[in-house]
Amino acid sequence: MAGSLYSKKKIKSSSGILSTSNILFIFLLIFVVLLIGALSFFPALSLGPLAEFFSV
């Protein structure tokens, strides 16, 4: 797999390509990681109090 990626042709940067050495890329990456993390805990945080209310 590494060999096939290495042998690929490099393309010129254009306005449609997101550079990975940019502060915008770092911000978007951190935002997506935090968003997915928050969405994975949201059901437990929202359903926990409801389950406790209905169990009493």
Chimera marker file (.cmm) of the C-alpha trace (Angstrom):
<marker_set name="trace">
<marker id="1" x="0.000" y="0.000" z="0.000" r="1" g="1" b="0" radius="0.5"/>
<marker id="2" x="2.822" y="2.405" z="0.857" r="1" g="1" b="0" radius="0.5"/>
<marker id="3" x="4.510" y="1.668" z="-2.455" r="1" g="1" b="0" radius="0.5"/>
<marker id="4" x="1.393" y="2.462" z="-4.449" r="1" g="1" b="0" radius="0.5"/>
<marker id="5" x="0.898" y="5.717" z="-2.574" r="1" g="1" b="0" radius="0.5"/>
<marker id="6" x="4.543" y="6.640" z="-3.139" r="1" g="1" b="0" radius="0.5"/>
<marker id="7" x="4.322" y="5.984" z="-6.866" r="1" g="1" b="0" radius="0.5"/>
<marker id="8" x="1.283" y="8.217" z="-7.382" r="1" g="1" b="0" radius="0.5"/>
<marker id="9" x="1.788" y="11.421" z="-9.315" r="1" g="1" b="0" radius="0.5"/>
<marker id="10" x="1.810" y="14.623" z="-7.321" r="1" g="1" b="0" radius="0.5"/>
<marker id="11" x="-0.747" y="17.217" z="-8.335" r="1" g="1" b="0" radius="0.5"/>
<marker id="12" x="-0.439" y="20.966" z="-8.162" r="1" g="1" b="0" radius="0.5"/>
<marker id="13" x="-2.186" y="22.818" z="-5.377" r="1" g="1" b="0" radius="0.5"/>
<marker id="14" x="-5.288" y="24.686" z="-6.412" r="1" g="1" b="0" radius="0.5"/>
<marker id="15" x="-8.152" y="26.441" z="-4.714" r="1" g="1" b="0" radius="0.5"/>
<marker id="16" x="-10.074" y="23.161" z="-4.403" r="1" g="1" b="0" radius="0.5"/>
<marker id="17" x="-7.447" y="21.413" z="-2.273" r="1" g="1" b="0" radius="0.5"/>
<marker id="18" x="-7.303" y="21.781" z="1.513" r="1" g="1" b="0" radius="0.5"/>
<marker id="19" x="-3.714" y="22.138" z="2.643" r="1" g="1" b="0" radius="0.5"/>
<marker id="20" x="-2.784" y="20.047" z="5.687" r="1" g="1" b="0" radius="0.5"/>
<marker id="21" x="-0.106" y="22.497" z="6.818" r="1" g="1" b="0" radius="0.5"/>
<marker id="22" x="-2.657" y="25.210" z="7.467" r="1" g="1" b="0" radius="0.5"/>
<marker id="23" x="-4.213" y="26.442" z="10.723" r="1" g="1" b="0" radius="0.5"/>
<marker id="24" x="-7.664" y="25.949" z="9.174" r="1" g="1" b="0" radius="0.5"/>
<marker id="25" x="-6.995" y="22.223" z="8.719" r="1" g="1" b="0" radius="0.5"/>
<marker id="26" x="-5.870" y="21.887" z="12.347" r="1" g="1" b="0" radius="0.5"/>
<marker id="27" x="-8.979" y="23.738" z="13.558" r="1" g="1" b="0" radius="0.5"/>
<marker id="28" x="-11.303" y="21.590" z="11.430" r="1" g="1" b="0" radius="0.5"/>
<marker id="29" x="-9.597" y="18.388" z="12.556" r="1" g="1" b="0" radius="0.5"/>
<marker id="30" x="-9.901" y="19.278" z="16.253" r="1" g="1" b="0" radius="0.5"/>
<marker id="31" x="-13.517" y="20.408" z="15.742" r="1" g="1" b="0" radius="0.5"/>
<marker id="32" x="-14.499" y="17.144" z="14.039" r="1" g="1" b="0" radius="0.5"/>
<marker id="33" x="-12.793" y="15.015" z="16.707" r="1" g="1" b="0" radius="0.5"/>
<marker id="34" x="-14.537" y="16.933" z="19.512" r="1" g="1" b="0" radius="0.5"/>
<marker id="35" x="-17.884" y="16.841" z="17.692" r="1" g="1" b="0" radius="0.5"/>
<marker id="36" x="-17.759" y="13.077" z="17.182" r="1" g="1" b="0" radius="0.5"/>
<marker id="37" x="-16.668" y="12.600" z="20.786" r="1" g="1" b="0" radius="0.5"/>
<marker id="38" x="-19.516" y="14.768" z="22.061" r="1" g="1" b="0" radius="0.5"/>
<marker id="39" x="-22.080" y="13.018" z="19.881" r="1" g="1" b="0" radius="0.5"/>
<marker id="40" x="-20.947" y="9.612" z="21.119" r="1" g="1" b="0" radius="0.5"/>
<marker id="41" x="-21.519" y="10.632" z="24.769" r="1" g="1" b="0" radius="0.5"/>
<marker id="42" x="-24.742" y="12.591" z="24.181" r="1" g="1" b="0" radius="0.5"/>
<marker id="43" x="-27.139" y="9.602" z="24.209" r="1" g="1" b="0" radius="0.5"/>
<marker id="44" x="-25.771" y="8.367" z="27.535" r="1" g="1" b="0" radius="0.5"/>
<marker id="45" x="-25.906" y="11.819" z="29.072" r="1" g="1" b="0" radius="0.5"/>
<marker id="46" x="-29.451" y="12.473" z="27.903" r="1" g="1" b="0" radius="0.5"/>
<marker id="47" x="-30.942" y="9.021" z="28.526" r="1" g="1" b="0" radius="0.5"/>
<marker id="48" x="-29.299" y="8.451" z="31.926" r="1" g="1" b="0" radius="0.5"/>
<marker id="49" x="-31.535" y="10.883" z="33.849" r="1" g="1" b="0" radius="0.5"/>
<marker id="50" x="-34.610" y="9.637" z="31.988" r="1" g="1" b="0" radius="0.5"/>
<marker id="51" x="-33.834" y="6.021" z="32.890" r="1" g="1" b="0" radius="0.5"/>
<marker id="52" x="-33.319" y="7.006" z="36.511" r="1" g="1" b="0" radius="0.5"/>
<marker id="53" x="-36.612" y="8.920" z="36.556" r="1" g="1" b="0" radius="0.5"/>
<marker id="54" x="-38.591" y="6.005" z="35.138" r="1" g="1" b="0" radius="0.5"/>
<marker id="55" x="-36.923" y="3.426" z="37.408" r="1" g="1" b="0" radius="0.5"/>
<marker id="56" x="-38.067" y="5.189" z="40.577" r="1" g="1" b="0" radius="0.5"/>
<link id1="1" id2="2" r="1" g="1" b="0" radius="0.2"/>
<link id1="2" id2="3" r="1" g="1" b="0" radius="0.2"/>
<link id1="3" id2="4" r="1" g="1" b="0" radius="0.2"/>
<link id1="4" id2="5" r="1" g="1" b="0" radius="0.2"/>
<link id1="5" id2="6" r="1" g="1" b="0" radius="0.2"/>
<link id1="6" id2="7" r="1" g="1" b="0" radius="0.2"/>
<link id1="7" id2="8" r="1" g="1" b="0" radius="0.2"/>
<link id1="8" id2="9" r="1" g="1" b="0" radius="0.2"/>
<link id1="9" id2="10" r="1" g="1" b="0" radius="0.2"/>
<link id1="10" id2="11" r="1" g="1" b="0" radius="0.2"/>
<link id1="11" id2="12" r="1" g="1" b="0" radius="0.2"/>
<link id1="12" id2="13" r="1" g="1" b="0" radius="0.2"/>
<link id1="13" id2="14" r="1" g="1" b="0" radius="0.2"/>
<link id1="14" id2="15" r="1" g="1" b="0" radius="0.2"/>
<link id1="15" id2="16" r="1" g="1" b="0" radius="0.2"/>
<link id1="16" id2="17" r="1" g="1" b="0" radius="0.2"/>
<link id1="17" id2="18" r="1" g="1" b="0" radius="0.2"/>
<link id1="18" id2="19" r="1" g="1" b="0" radius="0.2"/>
<link id1="19" id2="20" r="1" g="1" b="0" radius="0.2"/>
<link id1="20" id2="21" r="1" g="1" b="0" radius="0.2"/>
<link id1="21" id2="22" r="1" g="1" b="0" radius="0.2"/>
<link id1="22" id2="23" r="1" g="1" b="0" radius="0.2"/>
<link id1="23" id2="24" r="1" g="1" b="0" radius="0.2"/>
<link id1="24" id2="25" r="1" g="1" b="0" radius="0.2"/>
<link id1="25" id2="26" r="1" g="1" b="0" radius="0.2"/>
<link id1="26" id2="27" r="1" g="1" b="0" radius="0.2"/>
<link id1="27" id2="28" r="1" g="1" b="0" radius="0.2"/>
<link id1="28" id2="29" r="1" g="1" b="0" radius="0.2"/>
<link id1="29" id2="30" r="1" g="1" b="0" radius="0.2"/>
<link id1="30" id2="31" r="1" g="1" b="0" radius="0.2"/>
<link id1="31" id2="32" r="1" g="1" b="0" radius="0.2"/>
<link id1="32" id2="33" r="1" g="1" b="0" radius="0.2"/>
<link id1="33" id2="34" r="1" g="1" b="0" radius="0.2"/>
<link id1="34" id2="35" r="1" g="1" b="0" radius="0.2"/>
<link id1="35" id2="36" r="1" g="1" b="0" radius="0.2"/>
<link id1="36" id2="37" r="1" g="1" b="0" radius="0.2"/>
<link id1="37" id2="38" r="1" g="1" b="0" radius="0.2"/>
<link id1="38" id2="39" r="1" g="1" b="0" radius="0.2"/>
<link id1="39" id2="40" r="1" g="1" b="0" radius="0.2"/>
<link id1="40" id2="41" r="1" g="1" b="0" radius="0.2"/>
<link id1="41" id2="42" r="1" g="1" b="0" radius="0.2"/>
<link id1="42" id2="43" r="1" g="1" b="0" radius="0.2"/>
<link id1="43" id2="44" r="1" g="1" b="0" radius="0.2"/>
<link id1="44" id2="45" r="1" g="1" b="0" radius="0.2"/>
<link id1="45" id2="46" r="1" g="1" b="0" radius="0.2"/>
<link id1="46" id2="47" r="1" g="1" b="0" radius="0.2"/>
<link id1="47" id2="48" r="1" g="1" b="0" radius="0.2"/>
<link id1="48" id2="49" r="1" g="1" b="0" radius="0.2"/>
<link id1="49" id2="50" r="1" g="1" b="0" radius="0.2"/>
<link id1="50" id2="51" r="1" g="1" b="0" radius="0.2"/>
<link id1="51" id2="52" r="1" g="1" b="0" radius="0.2"/>
<link id1="52" id2="53" r="1" g="1" b="0" radius="0.2"/>
<link id1="53" id2="54" r="1" g="1" b="0" radius="0.2"/>
<link id1="54" id2="55" r="1" g="1" b="0" radius="0.2"/>
<link id1="55" id2="56" r="1" g="1" b="0" radius="0.2"/>
</marker_set>
